[in-house]
Amino acid sequence: DPAGKEGLASTAMHLLTRSGTGTRSAQALEERVAFLGAQLESGMGSGRGMFGLGGVPVSGTESYVTLNLLSKDLDEGLALLVECLKDCAFQQDRLDLRRDQELQDMKRRNDESAGIERYEWDYLMRGEGHWSTRYPTEASMRSISREDLIAFRTRYLGPRNFTLSVSGDFDKAAMTGKLEKAFANWPWPGEDPGPPAPPAQSSAPGWFIADKDVNQTRVSIGLRAIDRYDPDFYAASVMNFILGGGGFTSRLVNRIRSDEGLAYSVNSRFEGGFYYADPWRLVFQTKARSTAYAVDIALTEIRRIREERVTDEELTTAKNSFIEGFPSRMPSAGAIAGALAAEEVTGRYPRDPRYFAEYTSRIQAVTAEDVQRVAQRLLDPQEMTFLLVGSAAEMAQPDGKHEVTLAGLAGGEPKRIPLRDPITM
């Protein structure tokens, strides 16, 4: 996104298949796709987005266009797909609608504590100057014109930039020929923007409170960790599973939820950055006055996994979960095609071509000593960021059963983060 036009890329990709072409109105395009019983979608981000498949590992920075239709309608569907890529009209009324939707969403940014937690965590982890924290504002969305969208399409959307993933009932040679023909003689080359830039600054360790008058505190604890190419990636994955990522088999879930009843959902996340180190993060919600005690339990478990060897049973359970669950990530031809394409798009195949072949053996090789070593390397409480979103007055009070307080844990009062203007950020 150019400065002052934050939201341009996501707007362009959203509208690519929803705002008509040079020869069809948006309504006519939608009607033809519906007549074929097809799905033609585009956007930016992970989840269902990448190649139209849930569970395909992508970082959230990639754009996608997906087409799903009957084999007999392939020629017409492929023509519609290429028509959108080459000649999207970015119909003004659809741009206006998208802008209005974005502005309505902006106004609600501070309505829920989850939204506040989401953007403040990003600011603390990556800084306010990073591309991932340049959030759209009212001014930036109003500055985006149809001409800006056309310029974006012309700059980036070209076969040099595409990875194609195809699955279904077809002859491979015939499909290759159709694709070669469809994407030949493209009117512009398509510029490669390169990988997303890493943060220019370190994360912000310390204790932070965003005051919101709600009866539950949202807690995020974490720090920037490692990327997926780090030699400790597999040991860190197993360590996190035992600590908080393994559901009811994990220590944090058992202590905070099962033993103490302080939170319904407790989860720690470690996935390894696709392009640079991403955070390890523990998240849960608890009653405001239980905040300090719940955080104290979390810190106790973090210290314990650093100081003590995990049990053989914990280690076996964690490794078996990864190994036995690995095939389920690719249950169909479509999932396999999507997963392989994601490897290409995010750059893992050139750097780690043996990933699929060696995944099981790499997990199996993790030892209890590896788990403790990587916990000592990565999970230093002195380097962690503690973000608490909720009623500051309530969470500052002890729960009446335990003497622990936030000020005592933090070594002083946590820093207050004022709520941002949701329209200007």
Backbone hydrogen bonds, N-H to C=O, Kabsch-Sander energy under -0.5 kcal/mol:
donor,donor_aa,acceptor,acceptor_aa,energy
5,K,2,P,-2.4
8,L,5,K,-1.9
11,T,7,G,-2.0
12,A,8,L,-2.8
13,M,9,A,-2.4
14,H,10,S,-2.1
15,L,11,T,-2.3
16,L,12,A,-1.1
17,T,14,H,-0.5
18,R,15,L,-1.7
19,S,15,L,-1.1
21,T,24,R,-3.0
22,G,87,D,-1.0
29,L,25,S,-2.5
30,E,26,A,-2.3
31,E,27,Q,-2.4
32,R,28,A,-2.1
33,V,29,L,-2.4
34,A,30,E,-2.4
35,F,31,E,-2.3
36,L,32,R,-1.6
37,G,34,A,-1.3
38,A,33,V,-2.3
39,Q,68,N,-2.2
41,E,66,T,-2.2
43,G,64,Y,-1.9
45,G,62,E,-2.8
49,G,46,S,-1.2
52,G,49,G,-2.0
53,L,50,M,-1.8
56,V,53,L,-0.9
58,V,56,V,-0.7
64,Y,43,G,-2.3
66,T,41,E,-2.7
68,N,39,Q,-2.3
73,D,70,L,-1.6
74,L,71,S,-1.7
77,G,73,D,-2.7
78,L,74,L,-3.2
79,A,75,D,-1.8
80,L,76,E,-2.2
81,L,77,G,-2.3
82,V,78,L,-2.5
83,E,79,A,-2.3
84,C,80,L,-2.0
85,L,81,L,-2.0
86,K,82,V,-2.9
87,D,83,E,-2.5
88,C,84,C,-1.0
89,A,20,G,-2.3
90,F,20,G,-0.6
91,Q,19,S,-2.1
94,R,91,Q,-0.7
95,L,91,Q,-2.0
96,D,92,Q,-2.7
97,L,93,D,-2.0
98,R,94,R,-2.4
99,R,95,L,-2.5
100,D,96,D,-2.5
101,Q,97,L,-2.4
102,E,98,R,-2.4
103,L,99,R,-2.5
104,Q,100,D,-2.1
105,D,101,Q,-2.2
106,M,102,E,-2.3
107,K,103,L,-1.9
108,R,104,Q,-0.7
108,R,105,D,-0.8
109,R,106,M,-2.1
111,D,108,R,-1.4
112,E,108,R,-0.6
115,G,112,E,-0.7
116,I,112,E,-1.4
117,E,113,S,-2.7
118,R,114,A,-2.1
119,Y,115,G,-2.0
120,E,116,I,-2.4
121,W,117,E,-2.2
122,D,118,R,-1.5
123,Y,119,Y,-2.1
124,L,120,E,-2.3
125,M,121,W,-2.3
126,R,122,D,-2.6
127,G,123,Y,-2.1
130,H,127,G,-0.8
133,T,130,H,-1.6
134,R,131,W,-1.1
135,Y,133,T,-1.4
138,E,423,I,-2.1
141,M,137,T,-2.5
142,R,138,E,-2.3
143,S,139,A,-1.2
144,I,140,S,-0.6
144,I,141,M,-0.8
149,L,145,S,-1.7
150,I,146,R,-2.1
151,A,147,E,-2.3
152,F,148,D,-2.1
153,R,149,L,-2.4
154,T,150,I,-2.5
155,R,151,A,-2.0
156,Y,152,F,-2.3
157,L,153,R,-2.2
158,G,156,Y,-1.4
160,R,189,P,-0.9
161,N,158,G,-2.6
162,F,159,P,-1.1
170,F,168,G,-1.0
175,M,171,D,-2.8
176,T,172,K,-2.6
177,G,173,A,-2.1
178,K,174,A,-2.2
179,L,175,M,-2.5
180,E,176,T,-2.7
181,K,177,G,-2.2
182,A,178,K,-2.5
183,F,179,L,-2.2
184,A,181,K,-0.9
191,E,155,R,-3.6
204,A,124,L,-2.1
206,G,384,M,-2.4
208,F,386,F,-3.1
209,I,415,K,-2.8
210,A,388,L,-2.5
211,D,209,I,-0.6
212,K,390,G,-2.3
214,V,212,K,-2.2
217,T,286,T,-3.3
218,R,389,V,-2.8
219,V,217,T,-0.6
219,V,284,F,-3.0
220,S,387,L,-2.5
221,I,282,L,-2.5
222,G,385,T,-2.0
223,L,280,W,-1.8
225,A,278,D,-2.0
228,R,273,G,-2.3
230,D,227,D,-1.3
233,F,230,D,-2.3
236,A,232,D,-2.8
237,S,233,F,-1.9
238,V,234,Y,-2.1
239,M,235,A,-2.6
240,N,236,A,-2.5
241,F,237,S,-1.9
242,I,238,V,-2.1
243,L,239,M,-2.2
244,G,240,N,-3.2
245,G,240,N,-2.8
246,G,241,F,-1.4
249,T,246,G,-1.6
250,S,247,G,-2.0
251,R,242,I,-2.5
252,L,243,L,-3.1
254,N,250,S,-2.0
255,R,251,R,-2.7
256,I,252,L,-2.7
257,R,252,L,-0.6
257,R,253,V,-1.6
258,S,253,V,-2.0
259,D,254,N,-3.0
260,E,255,R,-1.3
261,G,257,R,-1.4
262,L,256,I,-2.7
263,A,256,I,-0.6
267,N,283,V,-2.1
268,S,244,G,-1.3
269,R,281,R,-3.2
273,G,226,I,-1.7
278,D,226,I,-1.2
280,W,223,L,-2.6
281,R,269,R,-2.0
282,L,221,I,-3.4
283,V,267,N,-2.9
284,F,219,V,-1.7
285,Q,265,S,-0.7
286,T,217,T,-1.8
288,A,215,N,-1.9
290,S,287,K,-1.6
291,T,287,K,-0.5
291,T,288,A,-1.3
294,A,290,S,-2.6
295,V,291,T,-2.6
296,D,292,A,-2.4
297,I,293,Y,-2.0
298,A,294,A,-2.1
299,L,295,V,-2.5
300,T,296,D,-2.1
301,E,297,I,-2.3
302,I,298,A,-2.2
303,R,299,L,-2.6
304,R,300,T,-2.1
305,I,301,E,-2.1
306,R,302,I,-1.1
307,E,303,R,-1.9
308,E,304,R,-2.6
315,L,311,T,-2.3
316,T,312,D,-2.6
317,T,313,E,-2.5
318,A,314,E,-2.3
319,K,315,L,-2.4
320,N,316,T,-2.6
321,S,317,T,-1.8
322,F,318,A,-1.9
323,I,319,K,-2.6
324,E,320,N,-3.0
325,G,321,S,-1.5
326,F,322,F,-1.0
329,R,326,F,-1.5
330,M,327,P,-1.9
336,I,332,S,-2.3
337,A,333,A,-2.7
338,G,334,G,-2.5
339,A,335,A,-2.6
340,L,336,I,-2.6
341,A,337,A,-2.2
342,A,338,G,-2.3
343,E,339,A,-1.8
344,E,340,L,-1.5
345,V,341,A,-2.9
346,T,342,A,-2.5
347,G,343,E,-0.5
347,G,344,E,-0.7
348,R,343,E,-1.1
349,Y,343,E,-1.4
351,R,347,G,-1.0
352,D,348,R,-3.8
355,Y,352,D,-1.8
358,E,354,R,-2.5
359,Y,355,Y,-1.1
362,R,358,E,-2.5
363,I,359,Y,-2.2
364,Q,360,T,-2.7
365,A,361,S,-1.5
366,V,363,I,-1.6
371,V,367,T,-2.0
372,Q,368,A,-2.1
373,R,369,E,-2.4
374,V,370,D,-2.8
375,A,371,V,-2.0
376,Q,372,Q,-2.3
377,R,373,R,-2.0
378,L,374,V,-2.7
379,L,375,A,-2.1
380,D,378,L,-1.3
383,E,380,D,-2.1
384,M,381,P,-1.0
385,T,222,G,-3.5
386,F,206,G,-3.0
387,L,220,S,-3.0
387,L,385,T,-0.6
388,L,208,F,-2.5
388,L,386,F,-0.5
389,V,218,R,-2.4
390,G,210,A,-1.9
390,G,388,L,-0.6
391,S,214,V,-0.8
392,A,390,G,-0.7
395,M,391,S,-2.7
396,A,392,A,-1.2
397,Q,394,E,-1.4
400,G,402,H,-0.5
409,L,405,T,-2.2
410,A,406,L,-3.0
411,G,407,A,-1.2
412,G,407,A,-2.2
415,K,207,W,-2.6
417,I,209,I,-3.3
425,M,421,D,-3.2
